[in-house]
């Protein structure tokens, strides 16, 4: 204690096992939480875990004020501990604090429900902090005035939350003296904990509601603005793009080939022969071609072959105009109409220029998609790798300029969010260019590039800049929040570009927010749910989603669902039946025998009903993917029930393995004979 009057509730109290951690000291009119352990001495020595690395700290105590179990030990700095250090260290170090402590000698005693005091010792930076860097940091702090700062150890207490475990007022010169003396000198500054540092420690530990709200706002403002831009471009693209400055050459970042030609043809379609896009269009076009040929034959018969170049009859131009609309052209010549049959024959047999150019661009689009993934994954590590030799070169050429001008400037741009704003504005400009200067065939890939950069590097940078400043948090809730934001961002892009790929990603993001997840663990893939509540949420959501999907499809047609028709049926059916397969298992949860039997029977009845309804609805409503998925999970459910019966009856395990292997063999053979069944499970038609 540094002095001041103790509060009346604690005056004369015996610091025994029942004394709560809420014991306070009244200093200068402000109430402070007193640490659990009273420090009598502390010392620092060079670490020995790895040769030439680490700072070993030893702390001696003589009083423990909290008998409850203590866990999650962390260390932080309070006050001007980083005085005189480089700008990058002053900015980045607070983002790493409080730092988790591991391999602490004495932590086992603290984790027990006891009032027994204990000494602590641990090593900081055992394998990363070199002794040269350690002494350099200490010498710099001494040269900066050697101010007093506070080393605070934090812990978690059941029912109380974060509380101070121990507080050590010290100076850099004391740490240097203790290091030089091999731990014989104490690092505890005389006079106790200054009142200003005690108040600052309390504020730093508790945080502020307004500050937390500000950090949340700064963390999400750019992400939500990007989502709003995606929604605006989906709902009202023309008014949104009207706000852009007029540019004669391309967009904000890229020069594309906008859809300016009559008929709205893509650049690829303009250079290929015209062909109908659907069987219905081909049927109608065949009828028009027959009428055109009949009109031309009648005109030739009336001229008796006297005209060297027979003129087009009056009935032919309107027919050619209708034919042009069927192939997506503004105009269609008679020769082009006559060549449609040959072009369709080439397409049907995968020959000719249309099939080969189409195949080439399919491969090009695949390479484009892979390049988008590669850019999103590698842009961050590449920048770090590229800047490493540049930084070393600048240090060699102009060390003073780098440390006094370039580094402080970059740090300030980082702290004030200039780099963050530039990154988000870049992705927004890329998204605007996708809508402004590219045909939809190419625009979907440019928009996917923008979305990949926004969901990956940009949001990751914002999280690193702001999320680290928040205290505590629920990791699962954060994952759900980020997944919900990803779904809200990808959904308008999928609708605007009619992209099934973006629709699938948005659907999986929505289910991730509900608790469904897929992960790869090397030689295996893990598919499942975060918790039992997540299973229930996904099961209920998928049931409602599939029912709504079938209702909308029957009432408005498949086109009403747009690119989400296939994702809703495929992902909804897979997650629903997977959840029911899990909860209907005999080994899903344990309870009293009577209650377990009743719950088991009800869940299996619900599973059987859902499987039958899915199969019936899929076949009746023309969604074979849903029906085949229900059929597949029906087989899995029956196998699960037989396996439960076999195991509970304690029949021979080899016989069970034989039956399962024979069933799998027969199923694989049948699927090879009926590949359409497997293919329909991954599409709604």
C-alpha positions in Angstrom: 0.0 0.0 0.0 1.2 3.5 -0.8 -0.8 5.2 2.0 -4.3 6.5 2.4 -7.3 5.4 4.5 -8.7 1.9 4.2 -12.5 1.6 3.7 -14.5 1.0 6.9 -15.7 -2.5 5.7 -12.1 -3.7 5.6 -10.7 -1.8 8.6 -9.2 -4.3 11.1 -10.3 -7.3 9.0 -8.3 -10.5 9.2 -6.9 -11.4 5.7 -8.1 -15.0 5.9 -9.5 -17.5 3.4 -13.0 -16.0 3.4 -11.9 -12.5 2.4 -13.4 -11.6 -0.9 -11.4 -10.1 -3.9 -13.6 -7.1 -3.8 -11.5 -5.7 -0.9 -10.7 -2.1 -1.8 -8.4 0.7 -0.9 -9.6 4.3 -0.9 -7.0 6.6 -2.4 -7.7 10.2 -3.4 -11.4 9.5 -3.5 -11.1 6.6 -6.0 -11.8 2.9 -5.1 -9.2 0.4 -6.3 -9.3 -3.4 -6.3 -6.4 -4.8 -4.3 -4.4 -7.7 -5.8 -4.8 -11.2 -4.5 -1.2 -11.7 -3.7 0.9 -9.3 -1.7 4.4 -9.1 -3.3 7.4 -8.9 -0.9 10.2 -9.2 -3.5 10.8 -9.8 -7.2 13.8 -10.4 -9.3 14.7 -10.9 -13.0 17.4 -13.0 -14.5 18.3 -14.0 -18.1 16.3 -17.0 -19.3 17.8 -20.4 -19.7 15.1 -22.4 -21.6 16.8 -21.6 -24.8 20.4 -20.4 -24.8 20.6 -16.6 -25.1 16.8 -16.0 -25.0 14.1 -15.2 -22.4 13.5 -13.2 -19.3 13.1 -15.2 -16.1 11.0 -13.6 -13.4 10.7 -14.7 -9.8 8.1 -13.3 -7.4 7.8 -13.9 -3.6 4.6 -13.3 -1.8 3.5 -13.5 1.9 -0.3 -13.1 1.7 -3.2 -14.5 -0.3 -6.5 -12.6 -0.1 -8.7 -14.9 -2.2 -9.3 -18.5 -1.4 -11.2 -19.3 -4.6 -9.5 -21.2 -7.4 -7.5 -18.9 -9.8 -6.7 -19.7 -13.4 -5.8 -18.2 -16.8 -2.7 -16.3 -15.6 -1.7 -13.3 -17.8 0.7 -10.4 -17.6 0.4 -6.8 -18.8 2.1 -3.5 -18.4 0.6 -0.3 -17.0 2.1 3.1 -17.4 5.1 4.4 -19.5 6.7 1.0 -19.8 7.4 1.6 -23.5 8.9 5.1 -23.2 11.5 5.8 -25.8 10.9 2.7 -27.8 10.4 2.8 -31.6 7.0 3.8 -32.9 6.2 0.3 -34.1 6.9 -1.3 -30.7 4.8 1.3 -28.9 1.9 0.6 -31.2 2.1 -3.1 -31.7 3.0 -4.2 -28.2 -0.3 -3.1 -26.6 -2.2 -5.3 -29.1 -0.3 -8.4 -27.7 -1.2 -7.5 -24.0 -2.3 -9.0 -21.7 0.1 -11.9 -22.6 -0.9 -15.4 -21.5 1.6 -17.0 -19.1 2.4 -20.7 -19.4 4.6 -23.0 -17.4 4.2 -20.9 -14.3 5.7 -22.5 -11.2 3.1 -22.0 -8.4 0.1 -22.0 -10.7 -1.1 -25.4 -9.4 -1.3 -24.0 -5.9 -3.4 -21.0 -7.1 -5.8 -23.3 -8.9 -6.8 -25.0 -5.6 -9.4 -23.7 -3.3 -7.1 -22.6 -0.5 -5.6 -19.5 1.2 -2.1 -20.9 1.0 0.3 -18.3 -0.4 2.8 -19.3 -3.1 5.8 -17.9 -4.9 5.7 -17.6 -8.7 8.4 -17.9 -11.3 8.1 -18.0 -15.1 10.0 -17.1 -18.3 8.9 -14.5 -20.8 9.9 -14.9 -24.4 11.7 -18.2 -23.6 12.4 -18.9 -27.3 11.8 -15.7 -29.1 13.2 -12.8 -27.0 17.0 -12.7 -27.4 19.1 -11.3 -24.6 20.5 -8.7 -27.0 17.0 -7.4 -27.8 16.1 -7.5 -24.1 19.0 -5.4 -23.0 18.4 -3.0 -25.9 14.8 -2.4 -24.8 15.8 -1.9 -21.2 18.7 0.5 -22.1 16.3 2.5 -24.3 13.8 2.9 -21.5 16.5 4.0 -19.1 17.7 6.6 -21.6 14.1 7.9 -22.0 14.0 9.0 -18.3 13.6 5.7 -16.5 9.9 6.2 -15.5 8.1 4.1 -13.0 5.6 1.6 -14.5 3.6 -1.3 -13.3 3.9 -5.0 -14.1 0.5 -6.5 -13.4 -0.4 -10.2 -13.3 -4.0 -11.0 -14.0 -6.1 -14.1 -13.3 -9.6 -15.4 -13.7 -11.7 -16.2 -10.6 -14.9 -18.2 -10.7 -17.9 -15.9 -10.4 -15.7 -12.8 -10.2 -14.1 -12.5 -13.6 -10.8 -10.9 -14.3 -8.9 -9.6 -11.2 -5.4 -8.5 -10.4 -3.2 -11.4 -9.1 -0.1 -9.3 -8.3 1.3 -5.8 -8.9 5.0 -4.9 -9.2 6.0 -1.3 -9.5 9.4 -1.1 -11.1 11.8 0.8 -13.4 13.9 -0.2 -16.3 17.1 0.6 -14.4 16.0 -1.9 -11.6 15.4 -4.6 -14.2 18.8 -4.0 -15.7 20.5 -4.1 -12.3 18.8 -7.3 -11.4 19.7 -8.9 -14.8 23.3 -7.8 -14.3 23.5 -9.1 -10.7 22.0 -12.5 -11.6 18.8 -11.9 -9.7 20.4 -10.7 -6.4 18.9 -7.2 -6.9 15.2 -6.6 -6.5 13.1 -5.0 -9.3 10.4 -3.7 -7.0 10.5 0.1 -6.8 10.4 1.7 -3.4 7.3 3.5 -2.3 4.7 1.0 -3.4 2.3 1.3 -6.3 1.6 5.0 -7.2 -2.0 6.0 -7.0 -2.0 7.1 -10.6 -0.8 3.8 -11.9 -3.3 2.0 -9.6 -6.2 4.0 -11.2 -4.8 3.4 -14.7 -4.6 -0.3 -14.0 -8.2 -0.4 -12.9 -9.4 1.5 -16.0 -7.3 -0.7 -18.2 -8.6 -3.9 -16.6 -12.3 -2.9 -16.5 -12.4 -1.0 -19.8 -15.1 1.6 -20.7 -18.5 1.0 -22.3 -18.1 4.0 -24.6 -14.7 2.9 -25.6 -15.9 -0.6 -26.3 -18.8 0.8 -28.4 -16.3 3.0 -30.3 -14.0 0.0 -31.0 -17.0 -2.1 -32.2 -18.1 0.7 -34.5 -14.6 1.3 -36.0 -14.2 -2.5 -36.4 -17.4 -3.0 -38.4 -18.0 0.3 -40.1 -16.1 -0.5 -43.3 -17.4 -4.1 -43.4 -21.0 -2.9 -43.1 -20.5 -0.1 -45.6 -19.2 -2.7 -48.1 -22.3 -4.8 -47.4 -24.5 -1.8 -48.0 -22.8 -1.1 -51.3 -23.4 -4.7 -52.4 -27.1 -4.4 -51.5 -27.4 -1.0 -53.3 -25.8 -2.4 -56.5 -28.2 -5.4 -56.3 -31.4 -3.4 -55.7 -30.7 -0.2 -57.7 -27.5 -0.6 -59.8 -28.1 2.4 -62.1 -28.7 5.1 -59.5 -25.8 3.7 -57.5 -23.4 3.9 -60.4 -24.7 7.3 -61.3 -22.8 8.7 -58.3 -19.5 7.7 -59.9 -17.5 10.3 -61.7 -17.7 10.2 -65.5 -14.7 8.5 -66.9 -14.2 8.1 -70.6 -11.7 5.2 -70.3 -12.9 2.3 -68.2 -13.8 2.2 -64.6 -12.1 3.4 -61.4 -9.4 0.7 -61.5 -9.9 -1.5 -64.5 -10.6 -1.0 -68.2 -13.3 -3.4 -69.2 -15.6 -4.0 -72.2 -19.0 -2.8 -71.1 -22.3 -4.2 -72.4 -22.8 -1.3 -74.9 -23.7 -3.3 -78.0 -27.4 -3.7 -79.0 -29.0 -6.9 -77.7 -26.8 -7.1 -74.6 -24.3 -9.6 -76.1 -21.1 -10.5 -74.3 -17.8 -10.0 -76.0 -17.5 -13.7 -76.6 -21.0 -14.1 -78.0 -20.3 -11.3 -80.5 -17.5 -13.2 -82.2 -19.2 -16.6 -82.3 -21.9 -17.8 -84.8 -25.5 -17.3 -83.5 -27.1 -20.4 -81.9 -30.3 -20.7 -79.8 -29.6 -20.9 -76.0 -32.5 -23.4 -75.1 -34.4 -26.3 -76.7 -37.5 -24.2 -76.8 -35.7 -21.4 -78.7 -34.3 -24.0 -81.1 -37.8 -25.4 -81.8 -39.3 -22.0 -82.5 -36.3 -21.0 -84.6 -36.7 -24.2 -86.7 -40.3 -23.2 -87.4 -39.2 -19.7 -88.5 -36.5 -21.1 -90.7 -39.1 -23.3 -92.4 -41.3 -20.3 -93.1 -38.4 -18.3 -94.4 -37.4 -21.1 -96.8 -41.0 -21.4 -97.9 -41.2 -17.7 -98.6 -37.9 -17.7 -100.5 -39.1 -20.7 -102.6 -42.3 -19.0 -103.4 -40.5 -15.9 -104.5 -38.0 -17.9 -106.6 -40.9 -19.7 -108.3 -42.7 -16.4 -109.1 -39.5 -15.0 -110.7 -39.0 -18.1 -112.8 -35.3 -17.9 -112.0 -34.8 -14.7 -114.0 -33.3 -12.6 -111.1 -29.6 -13.1 -110.7 -29.8 -12.2 -107.0 -33.3 -12.8 -105.8 -34.6 -10.1 -103.5 -36.0 -10.9 -100.1 -39.7 -11.2 -100.0 -41.7 -8.8 -97.8 -42.5 -11.6 -95.3 -38.8 -12.6 -94.7 -37.4 -9.5 -92.8 -40.0 -9.8 -90.0 -39.2 -13.5 -89.7 -35.5 -12.8 -89.6 -36.1 -10.1 -86.8 -38.0 -12.7 -84.7 -35.2 -15.2 -85.3 -32.6 -12.7 -84.2 -34.4 -12.2 -80.9 -34.3 -16.0 -80.3 -30.5 -16.1 -80.7 -29.9 -12.8 -78.7 -28.9 -10.7 -81.7 -30.2 -7.3 -82.9 -30.2 -8.5 -86.5 -29.8 -11.9 -88.3 -29.0 -12.4 -92.0 -30.4 -15.2 -94.1 -27.1 -16.9 -94.4 -26.6 -16.9 -90.6 -30.1 -18.4 -90.2 -29.3 -21.2 -92.7 -26.0 -21.9 -90.9 -27.7 -22.4 -87.5 -28.4 -26.1 -88.2 -24.8 -26.8 -88.9 -23.6 -24.9 -85.8 -26.1 -26.9 -83.6 -24.8 -30.2 -85.1 -21.2 -29.1 -84.2 -22.2 -28.1 -80.7 -24.1 -31.4 -80.2 -21.0 -33.4 -81.1 -18.6 -31.1 -79.3 -17.0 -30.0 -82.5 -16.6 -26.7 -84.3 -15.6 -23.3 -83.2 -18.4 -22.8 -80.7 -17.7 -26.0 -78.7 -13.9 -25.4 -78.7 -14.1 -21.7 -77.9 -16.7 -22.5 -75.2 -14.5 -25.2 -73.7 -11.5 -22.9 -73.8 -13.3 -20.2 -71.9 -14.6 -22.8 -69.4 -10.9 -23.6 -68.7 -10.1 -19.9 -68.6 -12.8 -19.2 -66.1 -11.6 -22.1 -63.9 -8.1 -20.6 -64.0 -9.6 -17.2 -63.2 -11.4 -18.6 -60.2 -8.3 -20.3 -58.9 -6.4 -17.1 -59.4 -9.0 -15.3 -57.2 -8.5 -17.8 -54.4 -4.7 -17.6 -54.8 -4.7 -13.8 -54.7 -6.9 -13.7 -51.6 -4.8 -16.2 -49.8 -1.3 -15.0 -50.8 -1.6 -11.2 -50.9 -0.9 -10.8 -47.2 2.1 -13.2 -46.9 3.5 -11.9 -50.2 3.5 -8.3 -49.0 5.2 -9.4 -45.7 7.8 -11.4 -47.7 8.3 -8.6 -50.2 8.7 -5.9 -47.6 11.3 -7.8 -45.5 14.2 -7.3 -47.9 13.0 -3.8 -48.6 13.0 -3.0 -45.0 16.5 -4.3 -44.5 17.7 -2.4 -47.5 16.2 0.8 -46.2 17.8 0.2 -42.8 21.2 -0.2 -44.5 20.8 2.9 -46.7 19.2 5.3 -44.3 18.6 3.9 -40.8 17.8 7.3 -39.3 15.4 8.2 -42.1 13.6 4.9 -41.7 13.2 5.0 -38.0 12.5 8.7 -37.7 10.3 9.3 -40.8 9.1 6.2 -42.7 8.3 3.9 -39.8 6.5 6.6 -37.6 4.5 7.6 -40.7 3.5 4.1 -41.5 2.6 3.4 -37.9 0.5 6.5 -37.7 -1.3 5.6 -41.0 -1.9 2.2 -39.5 -3.1 3.5 -36.2 -5.4 6.1 -37.7 -6.9 3.6 -40.1 -5.6 5.1 -43.3 -4.3 1.8 -44.6 -7.6 0.2 -43.6 -9.6 2.8 -45.5 -7.4 2.4 -48.5 -7.9 -1.4 -48.6 -11.7 -1.2 -48.3 -11.9 1.6 -50.8 -9.8 -0.5 -53.2 -12.2 -3.4 -52.9 -15.2 -1.1 -53.3 -13.8 0.4 -56.5 -13.2 -3.1 -57.8 -16.8 -4.0 -57.1 -18.1 -0.8 -58.8 -16.0 -1.6 -61.9 -17.5 -5.0 -62.0 -21.0 -3.5 -62.4 -19.9 -0.5 -64.5 -17.5 -1.6 -67.2 -17.8 -5.4 -67.5 -20.3 -7.7 -69.2 -22.1 -10.0 -66.6 -20.0 -13.0 -67.8 -16.8 -11.3 -66.7 -18.3 -9.1 -64.0 -19.2 -12.0 -61.8 -15.5 -12.9 -61.5 -14.4 -9.3 -60.9 -17.1 -9.1 -58.2 -16.0 -12.4 -56.7 -12.4 -11.0 -56.6 -13.7 -7.9 -54.7 -15.7 -10.1 -52.3 -12.8 -12.4 -51.6 -10.5 -9.5 -50.8 -13.2 -7.9 -48.5 -14.0 -11.1 -46.6 -10.4 -12.1 -46.3 -7.5 -9.6 -46.1 -9.6 -6.5 -45.5 -11.8 -7.8 -42.7 -8.8 -9.6 -41.3 -6.8 -6.4 -41.2 -9.7 -4.5 -39.5 -10.0 -7.3 -37.0 -6.2 -7.2 -36.2 -6.4 -3.4 -35.9 -9.5 -3.2 -33.6 -10.6 -6.5 -32.3 -7.5 -7.0 -30.2 -8.5 -3.9 -28.2 -11.7 -5.6 -26.9 -11.7 -7.4 -23.6 -12.8 -11.0 -23.4 -15.5 -12.3 -25.8 -17.2 -15.4 -27.0 -15.3 -17.1 -29.9 -18.3 -19.1 -31.1 -20.5 -16.0 -31.1 -17.9 -14.1 -33.0 -17.7 -16.8 -35.7 -21.5 -16.7 -36.0 -21.4 -13.0 -36.4 -18.7 -13.0 -39.0 -20.6 -15.8 -40.9 -23.8 -13.8 -40.8 -22.0 -10.8 -42.2 -20.5 -12.9 -45.0 -23.9 -14.2 -45.9 -25.4 -10.7 -46.0 -22.5 -9.6 -48.2 -22.6 -12.5 -50.7 -26.4 -12.8 -51.1 -26.9 -9.5 -53.0 -23.9 -10.3 -55.2 -25.3 -13.7 -56.0 -28.7 -12.2 -56.9 -27.2 -9.4 -58.9 -24.9 -11.7 -61.0 -27.2 -14.8 -60.9 -24.2 -16.8 -59.7 -24.8 -20.2 -58.3 -21.3 -20.3 -56.9 -21.8 -17.1 -54.8 -25.3 -18.4 -53.8 -23.7 -21.7 -52.5 -21.1 -19.7 -50.6 -23.8 -17.4 -49.1 -25.9 -20.4 -48.1 -23.0 -22.2 -46.4 -22.1 -18.9 -44.6 -25.7 -18.7 -43.3 -25.5 -22.3 -42.0 -22.1 -21.5 -40.5 -23.8 -18.7 -38.5 -26.3 -21.3 -37.2 -23.5 -23.6 -36.0 -22.9 -25.9 -39.0 -19.3 -26.3 -40.0 -16.9 -28.3 -42.3 -13.2 -28.7 -41.6 -10.3 -30.6 -42.9 -7.9 -32.3 -40.5 -5.3 -33.7 -42.8 -6.4 -37.2 -43.8 -10.1 -36.6 -42.8 -12.9 -34.2 -43.3 -15.0 -33.2 -40.3 -18.7 -32.3 -40.9 -20.9 -31.5 -38.0 -22.2 -28.9 -35.6 -20.7 -26.8 -32.8 -23.1 -27.9 -30.1 -26.4 -29.6 -29.4 -28.2 -26.2 -29.6 -26.6 -25.8 -33.1 -28.0 -29.1 -34.2 -31.5 -28.0 -33.1 -31.2 -24.6 -34.8 -30.0 -26.1 -38.1 -32.6 -28.8 -38.0 -35.5 -26.4 -37.5 -34.1 -23.9 -40.0 -33.6 -26.5 -42.7 -37.1 -28.0 -42.2 -38.7 -24.5 -42.6 -36.3 -23.7 -45.5 -37.1 -26.8 -47.5 -40.9 -26.4 -46.9 -40.7 -22.7 -48.1 -38.5 -23.7 -51.0 -41.0 -26.3 -52.3 -43.9 -23.8 -51.7 -42.3 -21.0 -53.6 -41.2 -23.3 -56.4 -44.7 -24.6 -56.8 -46.4 -21.2 -56.6 -43.9 -19.1 -58.6 -41.8 -21.5 -60.5 -38.1 -22.3 -60.3 -37.1 -19.0 -61.7 -38.4 -17.2 -58.6 -35.6 -18.5 -56.5 -32.9 -17.5 -59.0 -29.4 -18.8 -58.2 -30.5 -20.0 -54.8 -32.7 -22.8 -56.1 -30.0 -25.4 -56.1 -28.2 -24.3 -52.9 -31.4 -24.2 -50.8 -32.5 -27.7 -51.8 -29.0 -29.3 -51.6 -27.6 -27.7 -48.5 -31.0 -27.6 -46.7 -31.6 -31.3 -47.3 -28.0 -32.3 -46.4 -28.0 -30.4 -43.1 -31.5 -31.4 -42.1 -31.0 -35.1 -42.6 -27.5 -35.0 -41.1 -28.9 -33.4 -38.0 -31.7 -35.9 -37.7 -29.3 -38.8 -38.3 -27.3 -37.5 -35.3 -30.1 -36.8 -32.9 -31.9 -40.1 -33.7 -28.9 -42.2 -32.6 -29.2 -44.3 -29.5 -25.9 -42.9 -28.3 -26.7 -39.2 -28.9 -27.2 -38.3 -25.2 -27.6 -40.1 -21.9 -30.4 -39.8 -19.4 -32.8 -41.7 -17.3 -33.9 -44.9 -19.0 -37.6 -44.1 -19.4 -37.1 -40.6 -20.6 -34.4 -41.7 -23.0 -36.7 -44.4 -24.5 -39.5 -41.9 -25.1 -37.1 -39.3 -26.6 -35.4 -41.9 -28.7 -38.8 -43.1 -30.1 -40.0 -39.6 -30.8 -36.8 -38.5 -32.6 -36.8 -41.6 -34.8 -40.4 -41.1 -35.7 -39.6 -37.5 -36.6 -36.6 -38.7 -38.7 -38.7 -41.3 -40.5 -41.4 -38.7 -41.3 -38.9 -36.1 -42.5 -37.3 -38.7 -44.8 -40.6 -39.8 -46.3 -41.8 -36.3 -46.8 -38.5 -35.3 -48.4 -38.7 -38.2 -50.8 -42.4 -37.6 -51.6 -42.0 -33.8 -52.0 -38.9 -34.3 -54.2 -40.5 -36.6 -56.7 -43.9 -34.9 -56.7 -42.5 -31.4 -57.0 -39.9 -32.3 -59.6 -36.8 -31.9 -57.3 -35.0 -35.2 -57.7 -32.0 -33.9 -55.8 -34.1 -33.6 -52.7 -35.7 -37.0 -53.2 -32.4 -38.8 -53.8 -30.8 -37.1 -50.8 -33.7 -38.4 -48.7 -33.3 -41.8 -50.1 -29.6 -41.9 -49.4 -30.1 -40.8 -45.8 -32.9 -43.3 -45.4 -30.4 -46.0 -46.2 -27.9 -44.5 -43.7 -30.6 -44.3 -41.1 -31.6 -47.9 -41.6 -27.9 -49.0 -41.3 -27.6 -47.0 -38.1 -30.6 -48.6 -36.6 -29.4 -52.1 -37.5 -25.9 -51.3 -36.1 -27.6 -50.1 -32.8 -29.6 -53.4 -32.6 -26.5 -55.4 -33.4 -24.3 -53.7 -30.8 -27.0 -53.7 -28.1 -27.7 -57.4 -28.6 -24.0 -58.1 -28.5 -24.0 -60.1 -31.7 -20.7 -61.0 -33.4 -18.8 -57.9 -34.6 -17.3 -59.6 -37.6 -20.8 -60.4 -38.8 -21.7 -56.7 -38.5 -18.6 -55.7 -40.5 -19.5 -58.3 -43.2 -23.0 -57.0 -43.5 -21.9 -53.4 -43.7 -19.2 -54.2 -46.3 -21.7 -56.2 -48.4 -24.1 -53.3 -48.2 -21.4 -50.8 -49.2 -20.3 -53.0 -52.1 -23.8 -53.3 -53.4 -24.4 -49.6 -53.0 -21.3 -48.7 -54.9 -22.1 -51.1 -57.7 -25.6 -49.7 -58.0 -24.4 -46.1 -58.0 -22.0 -46.9 -60.8 -25.0 -48.3 -62.8 -27.1 -45.2 -61.9 -24.8 -42.2 -61.9 -27.7 -39.8 -62.5 -28.9 -40.6 -59.0 -25.6 -39.3 -57.5 -25.5 -36.3 -59.9 -29.1 -35.2 -58.9 -28.1 -35.1 -55.2 -25.9 -32.1 -56.0 -28.5 -30.1 -58.0 -32.2 -29.4 -57.8 -33.0 -30.9 -61.2 
